[in-house]
Amino acid sequence: MPSSSGDLNASARGGGRSVEFFDRINKASIVMLAEAGLVPRPTAARIADGIGQVITRERASGSPRSADYLDFEPRLIAVIGQDASRLHMGRSRQDIGATIARMSLRDGLLGAFGALVASREKLLAIAGQHKRTVIPAYTHGVQAQPTTFAHYLLAWESAVARTCERLQQAYQRINNSPLGAAALATSSFPIDRKRLADLLGFDGLVENSYDANHVASTDSSLEVASALQISAIQLGQFAQDLHAQYAAPSPWLRLSEGKLTGVSSIMPQKRNPAALEQLRTQCSIMAGEMQTVFLLSHNNRPGMFDSRSYDPVPSERPLQVFELFRQVLDGLVVDKDRALAEVNADYSTTSGLADALLRSADVPFRIGHHFASNLASYGRSHGLKLNEIPYAEAARIYEADVKRDFPLGEAEFREAISAEHMVSVSKGIGGPQLAEVTRMLADGHTKMKSDLDWLTSRKDHLAATESSLDKAVAALAAGAVGSTNR
């Protein structure tokens, strides 16, 4: 049950990394208090030494540890006496909790970011192998136009990259410290909030002390949850898109047999796309968990118990989802010949025919579009694929519609309805043509490298500040004299 002050979710007070973050906050506080002269250095040294003793004893015991200061303080007092309470000078469980939440947010964010970058690396690698692999693409669930598998995968890489961008932008706002804000209006002690921020690896402050604990704590969580929820929707769509291929007797895209697929208990021929179903399911669960973050804050007053948690955005589910996504990518099997046959079995190149009539014979697009539509209707009614319609019959249909000679020779007509040709003559930025796909691949690798560098720099910064903090505490504790219960 929560304490009478009800300032934090009791279920989040122990476990995970919350206690580690709480330990760092205590270490940073005593270093700052000593440096600022707010606690006499000999006393600060004893407190620093006592913090280390409590941490060591609790870890050695193996019993659950608490990140609630009111649980911690009696243990510190038992080690060094009543001077232990000086550690809490100018602090509240409110700003401690808000700080732990931000440290949890940035930790989870960096983990998710790293997993997403790994999936982007896989997407780019597979796309690089399929720059010329022609596949069917769909609108309204119906085959629409041909594209390449590389072009298709690069669309998803762009989507994942946008999530990475959202997380980077969120990190800039999350990595600001609320510590030293006290309950909401700071205190009468000249707490050095900037020094506390530096010691904990924050880039700056949530300056307004009321905002720090009660307003920013909500929207910061929502910002991360929003980015992850968007990603869940994206990856769920990807899973469903791939799953749709399994409706065909001979899919052009499937998963490799093994751990990603399941077999029927009664139908021996079946290879169920279990990983795709699991990915879709986990994405739905993840979207729901992220929506819960919104619901806990909706129609709620600032500072209320409902949304106050040390781990405000679930961080395990995104890692599971992103790892499963990477495994699915790793298990993709593309049958190039079947993909092209799927394209040729339908009429998705007729828009290329309409374009060719306009491009080479100046036939107004709507006239060419109408002819191509009639040609498709003719072929379907006669059980013919587009490339099986005789040239003479195509010319007859055009001349009957337009009352003019068909302006394309047979070679031009065959080329215009070729899927490979339709892809290759695309001219627009971001299209499936080889030059654009190659360019987008290069851009994707460049952006991914930049994102990896950003992730490395953030992790290195946090590791360096943690190491620096530990050294500062150790140096301070080394001056302890007469510490009790040693």
N, C-alpha and C positions, 0 to 999 in steps of 0.2 A: 504493500500500500504506500502511496505517496505520503511524505511528511505533511505536517499541518500547513507549511508554506506552499505546498503543491507546486513547486516551481519546475520540476522536471519529471519526466516519465520514469517511474521507479523500475519498470521492466528494462530500461536501457542503462541502468546504473553500473552494471558489471558486464564483463565479457567483451569479446571482440577487442578492438584497439582503443576503446574509450578509456580504459584504465591507463594504457600507455600514454595517451594524450594528457590525461589528468596528471600523471607523474611529471610530464614535461612542463605543464603549467605551473606546478608547485616549484619545480627547479628554477624556472624562469623568474617566478615571483621573488624567490629569496635572493637570487643574484641581483635583480633590479633593486630590491629594497636595501641591500647592502651597498650597492654602488651609489644609490641616491642618498645614503646616510640616514634612511628612515628607520633602520634597525641597526644598532651598534654592531660593528663587524664581528666581535667575539660571539655575540648572541646569534648573529646570522650564520656564523660558522657552525655553531652547535645545531641550529635548525637544519642547515644543509646536510650535516652529518646524520642527523636524526631521520631526515627524509630518506636518505640512502639505506639506513638500517631498517626502516619500516618496509621499504620496497623489497629488500633482500629477504627479510623474514617472511613476508607474505608470499613471495614467489617460492621460497623453500618449503612452505607449509603445503602448497598445492591447493589450498582452499580458495573458493571464489573471492575475487577482490572487488572492491567497490570504487566507483569513480565519484561517489557523493562525498563532499568535503566533511559533512557532519559525521560520516562513518570514519573518515581518515583522521580527523583532528584528535579524537581520544587516543588513538594509537600513537600519534606523534607526541602527545602530552605524556603518555606512559614512558616514553623513551627519554625525553629531555625536560619535562616539567611544563609549567604553565606558560613559559616563554614561547612555547610552540604556537600559541594562538596569534602571535605577532605575524606569522606567515599570512594570515587572512586580512592584514591591514589594507583597507581601501578596496577590498574585494567583496563579492557576493556570489552565492551559488548561481545567481542569474548570469553574470558575465562569464563565470567558469563554464557553465553549461553551454552558453552561446559559443564560447571558444572551442570547446570539445566538438560541438556540432559542426563548426566550420572546418576543424581539422579532419573530422570524419568525412565531410563533404569533399574536401580536396583530395583526400586519400582515395576515396571511392571513385572520384572523377578521373584521377590519373590512372587507376587500374582499368577502368572502362575505356579510357582513351587508348591505352596501350593495346588492349584486346581488339579494338576497332582498327587501329593502324595495322595490326597483324592480318586482319581479314582483308584490308585494302591491298596489302602486299600480295596476298593470294589471288585476289581479283585481277590485279594487274598482270601477274605472272600467267594466269590462264588466258587472259585477253591477248597477251603477246603471242600465244600459240595459235590463235584463231582469227587472225586479222583478215583472212580470206575465206573463212568458213561461212557460207551463206546459210541463213536460217529463216524460218517464217517468223514474222512478228504479228501481233494481234491488237485489234481494237474491238471493244465490245465483246471480247472473247472469241472473235472471228478473225481468221487470217486476213491481214490487211495489206502488207507490203513486205518484200524481202529486206533483210538487213544482214549484218554479220554478227557472229557470236561475240566477237570483240566489242563491237558497237553496243550490243546489249549489255554485256558485263560492265562496260565503262559507264553506262547509265547508273548502275547500282554502285559502282565505285564513287561516282559523283555524289550520290545520296549519302553514302557513309562518310565521305569527306566533309559534307555539310554538317553532319552530326559532330564530327571532330572539331569543326570550326565553332559550332555552338558551344561545345564544351570548353574550348580555349577561351572564348569570350566570357563564359560564365566564370572560369577560373580567375580572370582578372578582377571580378567583383567579389568572388568568394574569399580570395586570399587576402583579406583585410581583417584586422584583429578587432574584436570587441572587448578584449581584456582590459580591465582598468575602468570600465564604465560603471562598475559596481552594480547596484540594483537597477538604476536607471538614470541617476543624476550625478555620477561620480561620487567623490567623498571629500572630506576636509583635508585629506593627505595629498601631497603633490606627487601622485603616482606618475611615473614616466611611462606612459602608454606606448610611445614610439620604441622605447628600449624593449619593452615586453614583446612588441610585434617582431622586432628584429631577432630576438632570442628564439622565437617560435617559428621563424621562417616565413612570416607574413610580409607582404610587399607594402602594406600601409595600414591605415586605420579605417574602421567604420566610425567616422568622427563624432557624429551626434550620439551622445550616450543613451538617449531614449531609443533612437533608431537601432543602435548596436545590438540591443538585447531583444527588442519587442517588435520591430517592424522589419528590419533587414533580415532577421533570422528566418522569417517566413518566406519572403520573396526569393531569397538565395536558394532555399530548398526547392521552391517551385521551379526556379530556372533550370536547375539540374534535372529535376523530375521531368520537366517538359522536354528537354533534349533527349532524354532516354526513352520517353514515351513515343516521341516521333520515330526514334530508331526502331522501337518495337513494332510499330506499324509498318515501317519500310521493310523490315526483314520478314515480317509475317506475309506481306504481299509477295515478296520474292519466293518464299516457300510455297505459297499457293500457286504462283505462276509455274513453278517447276512441277508441282504436283499434278497440274492439269495435263501434262504430257503423258501421264500414266494411264489416261483414258484410252489412248491409242493402243492397238494390238502390238505395234512395234514402235515404241517411242524413239525419237531421234536424240532425246536427252534423258538420261537416267542416272541412278546412283550405282556405284560399284557394289557388287554383292559382298556381303560380310556384315560387319557391325552396324552399317548404316541401313541395312534392309532386314526385313523380317519375312518369314515364310508362313503360309497358312497351315493351320492344324489339320485341315481336311482337303485342301486343294493344292496338290504338289507342284503345280505349274506356277503358282503365284510367287512373286518377289515384291513384297509390300514396301513402299517408300517410307519406312518407319521414321527415319531421321527427319524427313520433311514434315511429317505429321507432328513429331515432337517439337521441331523448331517452331512450327505455326502455333502449337499449343503453348509453348513456353513464352512466345512473344505476346500472346493474348494475356497470359498471367502477368507478365511484366508490365504490359500496358495498364492492367487493372491495379497493380501495386503502385504504379506511379500516379494513377488517378486518385488513389487513396491519400497520397500526400496532399493533393488539392482539397479533397473532401474534409480532411482534418482541420484545414485552415479556413474553409468556406464558412461565411457568416459567423465568424468567431472574433472575439475581441483580442487585441494584442496582449501578449503576456499570459494568456490562459494556458491551462494544463494540456489541452487536447493535442496540440501540434508540437509540444516541447519534448524533443527526444535527442539523446546524444548521437543517434544514428538516424538522422531525419529522412534520408532517402535510401531505400534498400540497395545494398551494393553487391550482394552475392548473385542475385538473379541476372543482372546484366552480364556479369562475367560468364555465367553458364550459357546464356543465350549467344553471346558473341563467340564463345569457343565452339558451340555446336554449329553456328553459322560457318566458321572456318573449316570444321570437319566436313560439312556438306560440300563446300567448295572443293575441298581436297578430294572428295569422292565422285565428282561429276565425270560422267562418261558421255562424250559427244560422238554420235555417228554422223560424220559429215555427209556421206552419201544419202542416208535416210533424211537428213535435214533438207538437202537439196530436192530430193524426191517429194518431200512434203510440200515444198514451195511449188514445184512443178505440177503437183496434183490439183492445185487450185488456180485461181485467176488473179493472184495478187500483183502480177506485173502489168495488168491492163492500164494502171495509171501511168506506167512508163511508156506504154504505147500512145496514150493521149499526149504525153509530153513530147514524144518523138515527132508526132504529126505537127505540133506547134513549132517545135524547134527546127525541124528540117524542111517543112512544107508550108509553114505559116497558116496552118489550119487553126482557127479559133479554138481555144481549149474546150469550151462547152460542146462544140460540134464533135471534137475528138473524143471527149468524155462520153457523149451519147453513143457514138459508134462503138467504143470499147465496151460499154455496158451491154449493148445489143449483141456484140460478139460473144461476151460471156454467157448471155442467156441462150444463144444458139448452141454454144459448145456444151453447156450443161444439159440442155434438152436432148442432145444427141449422144450424150455419154462420152464426150471427148474432153481431154485435157486441152489447155490453151495451145500448147505446142503441137497438138495433134490435128488442129483445125487446118484444112488445106488452104494454101495461100489463095487459090482461086475463089474459095468460098468467102474468105475474109474480104477480098476485093469486091465480090458481088454484094455483100452486106453493106459495105461502105458506099458503093455507088448507088444502091437502092435508097440509102438514107440521105446522102448528101447531093445526089444527082450530079456528081462529078467523078472523074477517073480517080482511082485509088492512087495517091501520090507516092507510095512507098513500093520499091521493088521487093522481090521475095527475100533477098538477103537482108535488106533493111528491116523488113517486117520481122524476120526471125531474130534479128539482133535486138530489136526493140522489145520483144517479149521475153528475152533472156534475163533470168534473175541476176546472173553475174554481171551482165551489161548494165542493168538498171542500177545496181549497187555502184559500179565503177564510174558511171557518169554523174553521180550525185555531185553537186557543186557547193552546197551550202556549208557554212561553218558548223562543225559538230556532226556532220553526216557520216555515213558508213564507208565512204570511199577510203581507199588505202592510205592516201596522204593524210587525211584528217584523223583517221584512227591512229596512225603512227604518231601524229603530233599530239593527240590527246593522251596517248600512252606516255609519251615523254613528259608532258605536263604533269600527269598523274604521279609519275615517279619523282619528279622534282618537288611537288607539293608534299608527297609522302615523306621524302627525305627531310624537308623543312619541319614537318610535324614530328618526326622522330627526334630531330635535333631539339625541338621545343620540349618534348617529353623528357629527354635526357637532361636538359638544362634544369628543368623543374625538379626532377628527382635528385640531381646532384646538389642543387641549392638546398633542398630540404635535408639531405644527408649531411651536408657541410654544416648547416646551422645546428642540427642535432648533435653532431660531434663537438662543435664549439660550445654548446650549452653544457654538455657533459664535462668538458674540460674546465669550464668556468665554475661549475658546481664542485667538482673535485678539488680545484684550487682553493675554493672558499672553505670546503669541509676540512681541508688539511689543517686549517688554523683552529679547529675545534679544540678546546681545552676542558677537561673534566666532564665530558659527555657521560651521562648516566646510562646504566643498563648496557654497557658495551660488551 
